[in-house]
Amino acid sequence: MIKKERYFCWCVILTIVAVSTGTVAQDQPAAKLKQSDLIAVLQSDAPKGEKAITCKRLAIYGTEQSVPAIAPLLADKELASWARIALEAIPGPAADAALRDALDKLQGRLLVGVINSIGVRRDDQAVDTLVQKLDDNNAGVASAAAVSLGHIGGEHAAKALTLSLTDAPVGVRSAIAEGCILCAEWFLAHDRTIEAVKMYDTVRLADVPNPRHLEAIRGAILARQSGGIPLLIEQLRSKDKERLGIGLRTARELSGIDVTKALATELANLSPKQRPLLLLALADRKDSVVLPTVQKAAQSGTKDLRITAIKILIRLGDVSCVPTLLDAAIENDTELEQAATETLIRLPGKDVDADLLTRMPQARGKRHQVLIELAGQRQISEALPVVVSSLSDIDAGIRGAAIRTTGIIGHDQQTADLVKLLQKTNSSREREDVKKALRAISSRCGVKCIPHLQSLMQSNDNELHMFGLHALAIIGGADALAAVKSAIGSAELPVQDEAVRILSSWPNNWPEDSDAGQALLMLATSTEKLPHKVLGMRGYLQYIRGNKKLNNEQKVTNVKDILSHIKRPEEKRQAIAVLAEAPNSSVLELLTTIAEDPAVAEEAYSAMVRIAGQNIPGVSKDQRQQVLKTVAEKSRNNSTKQRARKTLRGIR
């Protein structure tokens, strides 16, 4: 039977989908159908799927006139739910009467459905009959009656449910308790607080399932308002996780500053594991005492509580929290330090920046270091003079913080200070910090930094000389390029090799740095060192490919001019990539030549297919067809063969 009902439901659903998409030929827009036509469908021998759709429409367009036609369907196992959808929505007493009349005529699931619909409509005339159903032998019917009585509410329903709660069967007790809680909500909505509290207390003290207990506890606290504080505290002190959970939830809902004060006081009475949870609940309240409470927790107590409080200050804190957070940021505990520093970085407000700035000149030791780091993370540019003066501090931690912050907020003038420190320091870690800072400023300030970097070019320390070259490469431009080209002639081989590597991947301002192309071409064709020749060739091909000022004809000509110097498969593949993006009248011939090398033939064939598929000025249809035939015959790649044949068929 159940399978049959499921099958019918699926049929109805599919029919609805078909109707809504216009696939049922005889359908008309529902808004245009007269109610009498819909009623006629219900009273006809139409298929049940069509009647189900009609009930759905009557839920929107129906009036009391349609109720007599809908009511008989309440006894139909396949259409009852559809009929209830309509009756729940149709305004007026007729629908209520039809549902009440069905209470004594139906049983089992059909009766449960009708009772649920009465609860939806909140029909107070059905209360007497529903009260009788509380004693029904069918637990489903009794449970539905209890919940519906709760939705309807009122004194009569509340009294009946209260009486039934004590001796109801176990299988029904949860539903009766739910009905009681719903009645309590009804009393609250009608400003009858005393009755509401009594109902909640009845449920929380009764032998009912735990979820109902928890709902009643929450309601009892909220209904009492500030008088519910003792009951709330009781839940917060509970060792039961669910009671603690309902207490924490209610602590967020129960309004009033007296409640907040009581919760703040209770914080000290809870176990170490419970305190952070209550603090989080307190933080969601809006009263003025919350911030002082959180600040106090951030200053003392267990580490977990302090870290929780410190993190809360990210969203609640203001400039008044700075001293507390600074103290935590310099403690000898990594987790506390990280939490406090993160909060100080994210704490909003220009007044926070100003406060931190005023503390910097007098600060010493670790506090000074933290303030310098914060100046960088918060990008307090006004702190730059103090930060720069700390570059020469005897404390390595302070120097490191100053270096990092200078890299963040420094200008081109600070490049000179960093270069001096780089030349002086013997610490490899400090050198790396300085290099990182210099790279950041060079990238940000550009050519203004070049004069300050020149001393690195004259350094006898190869490491510093090479770093200077890298910094210039970040800046780009003619002066930087000239320095790199000059270094290629250096007597120091490591410097020479590094300069070639930098030039081969010159990263800036093409085609503005147009001399880079010529320098790379010289490396590719004239140098005797094979590694330099290879890097030069790769860089030059990259230069050709990336230079937007070169048209296709020029790119192909440049590749053709150096083709005799391209020996290795790696560089030939680069050349193919350039040619594949620059179709012109001679590119197919050039690719055909490159394809003679078996090591790169397939890459060349693939590019040839791509280009031959285009209409290129100066390339005849016959030439394109011949290239495609050649590829189809010679390629060993099935995908390339298929592409060639398909492209060939498309040429008419």
C-alpha positions in Angstrom: 0.0 0.0 0.0 2.8 2.4 0.9 4.5 1.7 -2.4 1.3 2.4 -4.2 1.0 5.8 -2.4 4.6 6.7 -3.2 4.1 5.8 -6.8 1.0 8.1 -6.9 2.9 10.9 -5.3 5.7 10.7 -7.9 3.1 10.7 -10.6 1.5 13.9 -9.2 4.9 15.6 -8.9 5.8 14.8 -12.5 2.4 16.0 -13.6 2.9 19.3 -11.8 6.2 19.7 -13.4 4.7 19.0 -16.8 1.9 21.5 -16.2 4.1 24.2 -14.9 6.3 24.0 -18.0 3.4 24.0 -20.4 3.7 20.3 -21.6 0.1 19.5 -20.8 -1.7 20.6 -23.9 -5.1 21.3 -22.4 -3.7 23.4 -19.6 -4.5 27.1 -19.3 -2.9 29.7 -17.0 -4.3 29.1 -13.5 -5.2 32.7 -13.0 -7.7 32.6 -15.9 -9.5 29.6 -14.7 -12.8 30.3 -12.9 -13.3 28.7 -9.5 -16.3 26.9 -10.8 -14.2 25.2 -13.4 -11.8 24.0 -10.7 -14.6 22.8 -8.6 -16.0 20.9 -11.6 -12.7 19.1 -12.0 -12.9 17.9 -8.4 -16.4 16.6 -8.9 -15.6 14.9 -12.2 -14.0 11.6 -13.0 -10.7 13.4 -13.8 -7.5 11.5 -13.0 -6.3 12.0 -9.4 -3.2 13.7 -10.5 -5.3 16.4 -12.2 -7.4 16.7 -9.0 -4.2 17.1 -6.9 -3.1 20.0 -9.2 -6.6 21.5 -8.9 -6.4 21.5 -5.1 -3.1 23.2 -5.3 -4.6 26.0 -7.4 -7.6 26.3 -5.1 -5.1 27.0 -2.3 -4.4 30.2 -4.2 -7.7 31.0 -5.9 -10.2 29.2 -3.8 -13.0 30.7 -1.6 -15.6 29.1 0.8 -17.5 28.2 -2.4 -15.0 25.4 -3.1 -14.9 23.9 0.4 -17.8 21.4 -0.2 -16.0 20.0 -3.2 -12.7 19.7 -1.4 -13.9 18.3 1.9 -14.7 14.7 0.6 -11.1 14.4 -0.5 -10.0 14.4 3.1 -10.9 10.7 3.2 -9.0 9.9 0.0 -5.5 8.5 1.0 -4.0 9.7 -2.3 -5.6 13.2 -2.3 -6.0 14.0 1.4 -2.8 15.9 1.7 -3.6 18.0 -1.4 -7.0 18.8 0.0 -5.6 19.9 3.3 -3.2 22.3 1.4 -6.2 24.0 0.0 -8.3 24.0 3.2 -5.4 25.4 5.2 -5.2 28.4 2.9 -8.9 29.2 2.1 -10.1 32.0 4.3 -13.4 31.9 6.3 -15.1 29.6 8.7 -16.2 27.0 6.1 -12.8 25.5 5.8 -12.5 25.3 9.6 -15.9 23.6 9.8 -15.0 21.0 7.1 -11.8 20.1 9.0 -13.7 19.8 12.3 -16.4 17.6 10.7 -13.7 15.2 9.5 -12.4 14.7 13.1 -15.1 12.1 13.9 -15.0 10.4 10.5 -11.3 9.6 9.9 -8.7 7.5 11.6 -5.0 6.9 11.6 -2.8 9.0 9.3 -5.7 10.7 7.7 -7.0 11.9 11.0 -3.5 13.0 12.1 -3.3 15.1 8.9 -6.6 16.8 9.6 -5.6 17.6 13.2 -2.3 19.1 12.0 -4.3 21.3 9.6 -6.6 22.5 12.4 -3.4 23.5 14.3 -2.2 25.4 11.3 -5.5 27.4 11.2 -5.6 27.8 15.0 -9.3 27.0 15.1 -10.3 27.5 18.8 -13.7 25.9 18.1 -12.0 22.6 17.7 -10.4 22.6 21.2 -13.0 20.5 22.9 -12.8 17.7 20.3 -9.0 17.9 20.3 -8.9 17.6 24.1 -10.9 14.3 23.7 -8.3 13.1 21.2 -5.6 13.4 23.8 -6.8 10.1 25.1 -6.9 8.4 21.7 -5.3 4.9 21.6 -3.4 5.9 18.5 -0.2 7.7 19.8 0.1 9.6 16.5 -3.4 11.0 16.9 -2.9 11.9 20.5 0.4 13.6 19.8 -1.0 15.5 16.9 -3.9 16.7 19.0 -1.5 17.9 21.7 0.7 19.9 19.3 -2.4 21.4 17.6 -3.8 22.5 21.0 -0.5 24.2 21.7 -0.7 26.1 18.4 -4.3 27.2 19.2 -3.4 28.2 22.7 -5.7 29.6 25.3 -6.8 28.6 28.9 -8.8 25.6 27.9 -6.1 24.0 25.8 -3.5 24.9 28.5 -5.5 23.3 31.3 -6.2 20.1 29.3 -2.5 19.7 28.3 -1.3 20.3 31.9 -3.6 17.6 33.2 -2.6 15.2 30.6 1.2 15.7 31.1 1.4 13.8 34.4 -0.2 10.5 33.2 0.2 10.5 29.5 1.8 7.5 27.9 5.5 7.7 27.3 5.0 7.8 23.5 2.8 10.9 23.7 4.4 12.8 26.6 6.9 14.6 24.4 4.1 16.0 22.2 2.1 17.0 25.2 5.1 18.8 26.6 5.6 20.6 23.2 1.9 21.6 23.3 2.4 23.0 26.8 5.4 25.0 25.7 3.4 26.4 22.7 0.7 27.4 25.1 3.2 29.2 27.3 4.3 31.1 24.3 0.7 32.0 23.6 0.4 33.4 27.1 3.5 35.4 26.7 2.2 36.9 23.4 -0.9 37.9 25.3 1.1 39.5 28.2 0.1 36.9 30.6 3.5 36.2 32.1 2.4 34.5 35.3 0.5 31.8 33.3 3.5 31.4 30.9 6.0 30.9 33.7 3.7 28.3 35.3 3.4 26.4 32.1 7.2 26.4 31.5 7.8 25.3 35.1 5.3 22.5 34.8 7.2 21.1 31.8 10.7 21.5 33.2 9.7 19.7 36.4 7.8 16.9 34.6 9.1 13.5 33.4 9.5 14.4 29.8 12.3 13.9 27.2 15.3 16.1 27.6 14.8 18.3 24.5 11.4 19.4 26.1 13.1 20.0 29.4 15.7 22.3 27.7 13.0 24.2 25.8 11.0 24.7 29.0 14.1 25.9 30.9 14.9 28.5 28.2 11.3 29.7 28.2 11.1 29.8 32.0 14.2 32.0 32.1 13.1 34.4 29.4 9.6 34.7 30.7 10.9 35.7 34.2 13.2 38.3 32.6 15.6 39.5 35.3 13.9 37.2 37.7 15.2 34.3 35.7 18.8 35.0 36.6 19.1 32.4 39.3 17.7 29.7 37.0 20.1 30.9 34.2 23.0 30.7 36.6 22.0 27.2 37.6 22.3 26.0 34.0 25.6 27.7 33.5 27.0 25.9 36.5 25.6 22.5 35.3 28.1 19.8 34.4 25.6 18.6 31.8 26.7 19.8 28.4 23.2 20.3 27.1 22.1 22.4 30.1 25.2 24.4 29.8 24.5 24.9 26.1 20.9 26.1 26.7 22.2 28.4 29.4 24.8 30.0 27.1 22.1 30.4 24.4 19.7 32.0 26.8 22.5 34.2 28.2 22.7 35.9 24.8 18.9 36.3 24.6 17.9 37.5 28.1 18.1 41.3 28.0 19.0 43.8 30.7 22.1 45.3 32.2 21.4 43.6 35.5 21.6 40.3 33.7 24.9 41.3 32.2 26.3 42.3 35.6 25.1 39.0 37.0 26.8 37.0 34.2 30.0 39.0 34.6 30.0 38.2 38.4 29.3 34.5 37.6 32.4 34.3 35.4 34.6 33.8 38.4 32.5 31.0 39.8 32.6 28.7 36.8 35.1 26.0 36.0 38.2 27.0 33.9 36.6 25.2 30.9 33.3 27.0 31.2 34.6 30.5 31.6 35.7 31.1 28.0 32.3 29.9 26.8 30.4 32.3 29.1 32.8 35.1 28.1 31.9 34.5 24.4 28.2 34.7 25.3 28.8 38.0 27.2 30.6 39.4 24.2 27.4 39.1 22.2 25.6 41.4 24.6 25.5 45.1 24.0 25.7 46.5 27.5 28.4 48.9 28.6 29.8 46.6 31.3 30.8 44.0 28.7 34.1 45.6 27.5 35.5 46.2 31.0 34.7 42.5 31.8 36.4 41.3 28.7 39.4 43.5 29.4 39.7 42.2 33.0 39.6 38.6 31.6 42.4 39.5 29.2 44.6 40.6 32.0 44.4 37.6 34.4 43.1 34.1 34.7 43.8 31.0 32.8 45.6 31.2 29.5 42.5 29.9 27.6 40.3 32.6 29.1 42.9 35.3 28.4 43.3 34.3 24.8 39.5 34.2 24.3 39.2 37.6 25.8 42.0 39.0 23.7 40.5 37.7 20.5 37.1 39.1 21.5 38.7 42.6 21.7 39.3 42.5 18.0 35.6 43.3 17.5 34.7 45.0 20.9 37.9 46.8 21.7 39.0 50.4 21.4 41.9 52.6 22.2 41.4 51.9 26.0 42.5 48.3 25.4 45.9 49.2 24.1 47.8 49.0 27.4 46.3 45.6 28.3 47.1 44.2 24.9 50.6 45.6 24.8 51.3 44.0 28.2 50.1 40.6 26.9 52.1 41.0 23.7 55.4 41.1 25.6 54.8 38.2 27.9 56.9 35.1 27.7 54.2 33.0 26.2 54.1 32.5 22.5 50.3 32.0 22.2 49.4 35.0 24.3 51.9 37.1 22.4 50.5 36.1 19.0 46.9 36.6 20.1 47.6 40.1 21.6 49.7 41.2 18.6 47.0 40.0 16.1 44.4 42.0 18.0 46.5 45.1 18.1 47.1 44.8 14.4 43.3 44.5 13.7 42.0 46.9 16.4 40.2 49.6 14.4 40.6 53.3 14.8 43.0 56.2 14.0 43.1 56.9 17.7 44.7 53.5 18.2 47.5 54.5 15.7 48.0 57.8 17.5 48.2 56.0 20.9 50.8 53.6 19.6 52.8 56.4 18.1 53.0 58.4 21.3 54.3 55.3 23.2 57.2 54.6 20.7 59.8 57.2 21.8 59.8 56.1 25.5 59.5 52.4 24.9 62.4 50.1 25.6 63.2 46.5 25.0 60.6 44.1 23.8 57.8 46.7 24.1 59.7 48.9 21.7 60.2 46.0 19.3 56.4 45.2 19.4 55.5 48.8 18.8 57.8 49.0 15.8 56.3 45.8 14.3 52.8 47.2 14.9 53.8 50.4 13.1 54.6 48.3 10.1 51.5 46.0 10.2 49.2 49.0 10.8 51.2 51.1 8.2 51.6 54.0 10.6 53.8 56.2 8.3 54.3 58.9 11.0 56.3 56.3 12.9 59.0 56.2 10.2 61.6 58.5 11.9 61.5 56.4 15.1 61.7 53.2 13.1 64.7 54.4 11.1 66.5 55.5 14.2 66.1 51.9 15.5 68.0 50.4 12.5 71.2 50.9 14.5 69.9 49.7 17.9 72.1 47.3 19.7 69.2 44.9 20.3 69.0 42.5 17.4 65.3 42.0 17.9 64.6 45.7 17.7 66.9 46.1 14.6 65.0 43.2 12.9 61.6 44.7 13.6 62.9 48.1 12.3 64.2 46.5 9.1 60.9 44.7 8.4 58.9 47.8 9.2 61.1 50.0 7.1 60.5 47.7 4.2 56.7 48.2 4.6 56.5 52.0 5.2 59.9 53.2 4.0 60.5 55.5 1.0 63.4 55.8 -1.4 65.5 57.8 1.1 65.5 54.8 3.4 67.2 52.7 0.7 70.5 54.4 1.7 70.0 53.5 5.3 69.3 49.9 4.5 72.2 49.6 2.1 74.6 50.8 4.8 73.2 48.3 7.2 73.5 45.6 4.6 77.2 46.4 4.1 77.9 46.5 7.8 76.0 43.4 9.2 77.6 40.0 9.4 74.4 38.2 10.4 73.0 36.1 7.5 69.5 36.4 8.9 69.7 40.1 9.2 71.1 40.4 5.6 68.1 38.5 4.3 65.7 40.8 6.2 67.5 43.8 4.7 67.4 42.4 1.2 63.7 41.7 1.6 63.1 45.3 2.7 65.2 46.7 -0.1 63.3 44.6 -2.7 60.0 45.9 -1.3 61.1 49.6 -1.4 62.7 49.2 -4.8 59.5 47.8 -6.2 57.4 50.5 -4.6 59.6 53.6 -5.2 61.3 52.6 -8.5 64.1 54.7 -10.2 64.4 57.0 -7.2 66.2 54.2 -5.4 68.9 53.7 -8.0 71.4 56.3 -6.7 71.3 54.7 -3.3 71.9 51.2 -4.8 75.0 52.3 -6.7 77.4 51.6 -3.9 76.4 47.9 -4.1 77.7 47.9 -7.7 81.1 48.9 -6.5 81.2 46.4 -3.6 84.0 43.8 -3.5 81.5 41.5 -1.8 80.1 39.5 -4.7 77.0 38.7 -2.7 76.2 42.3 -2.3 77.0 43.2 -5.9 74.7 40.5 -7.2 71.9 41.5 -4.8 72.3 45.1 -6.2 71.8 43.7 -9.7 68.6 42.0 -8.6 67.3 45.1 -6.9 67.9 47.0 -10.2 66.1 44.4 -12.1 63.1 44.9 -9.9 63.2 48.7 -10.7 63.9 48.3 -14.5 64.5 51.2 -16.9 67.5 52.3 -18.9 69.9 53.0 -16.0 69.2 49.7 -14.3 69.7 47.9 -17.6 73.0 49.7 -18.2 74.3 48.5 -14.8 73.4 44.9 -15.5 74.9 45.0 -19.0 78.1 46.5 -17.5 78.2 43.7 -14.9 78.3 41.1 -17.7 81.8 42.3 -18.4 82.8 41.9 -14.8 86.1 40.2 -13.9 84.3 38.3 -11.2 82.8 35.3 -12.8 80.0 34.8 -10.2 78.9 38.4 -10.8 79.1 37.9 -14.6 77.1 34.8 -14.5 74.4 36.3 -12.3 74.2 39.4 -14.5 73.5 37.1 -17.5 70.9 35.2 -15.6 69.2 38.5 -14.7 69.3 39.9 -18.2 67.9 36.6 -19.6 64.8 37.1 -17.6 64.7 40.9 -17.6 61.3 41.4 -16.0 60.5 45.1 -16.3 58.9 47.5 -18.7 59.2 45.8 -22.1 59.2 47.3 -24.7 60.3 50.5 -22.8 63.6 48.7 -21.9 64.2 48.2 -25.6 68.0 47.9 -25.2 67.4 44.6 -23.4 66.5 42.9 -26.7 69.7 44.0 -28.4 71.8 43.0 -25.4 70.2 39.6 -25.3 70.7 39.2 -29.1 74.4 39.9 -28.6 74.6 37.2 -25.9 72.7 34.7 -28.1 74.9 35.2 -31.2 78.3 36.5 -30.1 79.3 35.2 -26.7 81.6 32.2 -26.5 80.3 30.8 -23.3 77.7 28.2 -24.1 75.6 28.8 -20.8 75.5 32.5 -21.6 74.6 31.8 -25.2 71.7 29.6 -24.1 70.4 32.1 -21.6 70.8 34.9 -24.1 68.8 32.9 -26.7 66.0 32.1 -24.3 65.8 35.7 -23.1 65.8 37.0 -26.6 63.0 34.7 -27.7 61.0 35.7 -24.6 61.7 39.3 -25.5 60.4 38.9 -29.0 57.3 37.1 -27.8 56.5 39.7 -25.1 57.2 42.8 -27.0 53.8 44.3 -28.0 55.4 46.9 -30.2 56.6 44.2 -32.7 54.0 43.2 -35.3 53.8 39.6 -36.6 56.0 40.3 -39.6 58.7 41.7 -37.4 58.5 38.8 -34.9 58.8 36.3 -37.7 61.7 38.2 -39.2 63.6 38.3 -35.9 63.1 34.5 -35.4 64.2 33.9 -39.0 67.4 36.0 -38.5 68.6 33.9 -35.6 67.3 30.5 -36.7 70.8 29.3 -37.6 71.9 30.0 -34.0 69.1 28.0 -32.4 70.5 24.6 -31.8 68.9 23.0 -28.8 65.3 21.6 -28.8 64.4 23.7 -25.8 65.0 27.0 -27.7 63.4 25.6 -30.9 60.3 25.0 -28.9 60.4 28.6 -27.7 60.8 29.7 -31.3 57.7 27.6 -32.3 55.7 29.3 -29.5 56.6 32.7 -30.9 55.7 31.7 -34.5 52.4 30.1 -33.5 51.2 33.4 -32.2 52.4 35.4 -35.2 50.8 34.1 -38.3 52.0 35.7 -41.5 52.9 34.8 -45.1 56.2 33.2 -44.3 55.6 31.6 -41.0 54.4 28.2 -42.4 57.6 27.9 -44.4 59.7 28.7 -41.3 57.8 26.1 -39.2 58.3 23.5 -41.9 62.0 24.0 -41.7 62.0 23.7 -37.9 59.9 20.5 -38.2 62.8 18.8 -39.9 64.2 18.3 -36.4 62.5 15.1 -35.0 62.9 16.3 -31.5 60.5 19.2 -32.0 58.6 18.0 -35.1 55.3 17.4 -33.3 55.3 20.8 -31.7 55.9 22.4 -35.1 53.2 20.3 -36.7 50.7 21.3 -34.1 51.5 25.0 -34.7 51.2 24.5 -38.5 47.7 23.1 -38.2 46.7 26.0 -36.0 48.1 28.6 -38.5 46.9 26.8 -41.6 43.4 26.9 -40.3 43.4 30.7 -40.6 42.9 33.0 -43.6 46.3 34.7 -43.7 47.0 37.4 -46.3 49.6 36.2 -48.8 49.0 32.5 -48.1 47.0 30.8 -50.8 44.4 28.1 -50.2 46.6 25.6 -52.0 49.6 26.4 -49.7 47.4 25.8 -46.6 46.0 22.6 -48.0 49.5 21.3 -48.8 50.8 22.1 -45.3 47.8 20.2 -43.8 48.3 17.2 -46.0 52.0 17.1 -45.0 51.1 17.2 -41.3 48.4 14.5 -41.8 51.0 12.2 -43.5 54.1 12.8 -41.3 52.7 13.5 -37.8 52.9 10.6 -35.4 50.4 12.2 -33.0 46.8 10.9 -33.7 45.3 14.1 -32.3 47.4 16.3 -34.5 46.6 14.1 -37.5 42.8 14.3 -36.8 43.0 18.1 -36.4 44.9 18.4 -39.7 42.3 16.3 -41.6 39.4 18.2 -40.0 40.9 21.5 -40.8 41.7 20.4 -44.4 38.0 19.4 -44.9 37.0 22.8 -43.7 39.0 24.7 -46.4 36.8 25.3 -49.4 
